Amino acid sequence: MTPRRVRALALLAPLVVAALTLLAWTQPWVDAVLDGDRSVTAAGDVAAPALPALALAALALVAALALAGPVFRVVLGILLALLSSAILTSAAIALGDPVGAASAAVTELSGVDGEESVRAIVEAAVLTVWPSVALLAGIVGILAGVGVAATARRWPDRVRKYDAVRASPAEDPASEGRADRLDAWDALSDGRDPTAG
């Protein structure tokens, strides 16, 4: 694979991770049935409230990756893997304990608080596909982070169009005009007329 394609994939992966994570976070995660035939749906904002912050951090990482040099790319790759591990962990917790993931929504509907009390009134809790989507996003992000760290030195050189360039005063024709302008300000400060010959 060419270095340009490696770079394009590395920049695309965090975008995909962030998009999938935010999409999953906005969807229903757990459908719970309570005693008395009441039902409640817990969305991702209840089941995994940390996901939007993690997704936004992954988005910010894309901009940093686009501008970073090889050493900093390795650091950003490791950071992406860590962020994605947190996404994966949030999804795995919800997948492992659907009642616990829906407990805040159950408390809001029923007024029953406390882990044991909530578990006592929940008759069934069914997961939707969205926690698995968030889990998949976390796995993709971990793989992408490891890939960025492993391939950081093979990326093409970044464009230096916007890098600061410092020219010596002898090489810079504008520096002569700048010196004249500064002399004019100094003359004004001293009370002299800078236009006088």
N, C-alpha and C positions, 0 to 999 in steps of 0.2 A: 504494500500500500504506500502511496506517495506521501511525503510529509504534509502536503497541503490537505489531503484527505484525512490524515490522522488528526490534524489541527481542527478541521471542520467537524469531525465526529466528536472530538473532545469538547468543542464549544456547544455542540448541539445536545449532547447528553444531559448536562445540567438543566438546560431549558426543558427537555422532556421530563426530567425528574420533577422540576418545579411545577410544570403544568399538570402532570398526573396527580401530584400531591394535593395541589389546590383544588382540582376537580373532585378528587375523592373526599376531601375535607368538607365540601359543600353538599355532599349527598347523604342519604340515610344509611346508617351503619347497622343499627340493631332495631328489630321490631320486637317489643316485649309485650306479653299478655299478662295482665295482673289479675288477681282474684276479683271476682265480681264482674268478669267479662269486660274489663277496661283494657285498652291497649295504648301503648305509647311508642313513638319512634324516636330514637336517639340518632341525631345526625353526627357527622364527623366533628363538628365544633364542640359537641358535648363529649363524644367518645375519645377524641384525640385533640385537645385544644392547642397543643404545641405545633401542630403541622404548618399553619400559615407562616409562622416565624421561620421555621426551617426551610420552607419553600422559597421565601423571599431572600433568605441568605444564599440559597443555591443560585437564585437569579443574579444577585450581586456578584457572585463568584464568577459568572460568565464574563462580565465586564472586566473584572480584574485579570482573568485568564487571557483575555484578548490583548491586554497591554503588558503582561508580565514577561520577564526574562526567564531563562531556563531554570535557574535556582528557585525563583519564587513560584514557578509553575509546579515544581515538586511539592512545595509547601501547600499550595492551593489544591493540588490533587489529594493530598492527605486530608486536608480540611473538608473537601467534598465527600470523601469516604466517611469521615466522622459524622458530618451532617446527615448523610444518607443512613448511617447506622442508627441515628436517633429517630429518623422517619420509620425505619424498619422496626425498631423497638416499640414505638408508639402503636404501630399497626399490629404487631405481634401480641401486645398486651390486650388489645381489644379482641383479637381473635381467640386468645386463650381464656378470656373472662368476659363474655358478652354481657352478663348481668352487671358486673362491675363497670363496664363501659357505659351502660345505660342508666346507672344509678342516679346521676344528677337529674336526668329527665323524669325518672320514676318519682324522685323526691318532689320535683316541681309539680307533677300532676297529682300525686297522692297526699303530699304533706308528710309522708313517712320518711324519717331520716335515720341514719345509722346503717352500717353495712349489713348486719344480721337482720335487721327489721326489713330492709329493702329486699333482701334475698328471700325472706319469708313470704312476701306478698307477690313475688314474680313467679308465675306458673310456667312460663316458657319465654325463652329469648332466642330469636332466630337472627343470624347474621346475614347481611346482604353481601354482594360481591365487592363493595367498595373498600372494606378493610384489606382485602386481598390485592386490590389495585394499588393501595398505598404501600403494601408490603413489596409488591413488584417494583414500584418506584424506588424504594429503598435499596433493593438488590441491584437495580440498574445503576443507581448512583454510586454504590460501593464499587462495582466493577469499573465504572467510568473514572472514579477517583484514582483507583489503582492504575488504570490505563494512562491517565494524565501523568501521574508520578513516574511511570515507567518509560513514557515516550517523550518526556518534556524536552530532552536535548535534541530530539530529531525533528522538532517543528521548524518550519522555515523562519528565517529572521523576520522580525516585525518591521513594518515600515517606519522609518525614522523621520517622517515628514513633519511631525509636530514636536520633535525633540528640540530642546533649547540648544542653540548654536552660539558659541561665544567667539567672536572675532577679536583679534588684537586691534588696538586703535589705529595702528599703521595700515592694517588691511581694510578697515571699515571707513568708507568715505562719509558715512552719515555721522561718524563720531566727531568730525571736524565741525559740522553744522551744530551739533549738540553742544560742543565747547563754546561756540559763539553765543548760543542762546543762554548758556549758563553765565557767561561773562556779562551779557546784557542784564540779567537779573541781579548779578552782583553790583553792577553799576547803579541800578535803580535803588538797591538797598543802601548804597553809600551816598545817595542823593545826587548822583551824576546823571546826565542825560546820555543814554547809550547810543542815541542817533547822532550825537555831536561828533564830528570828525576828530 
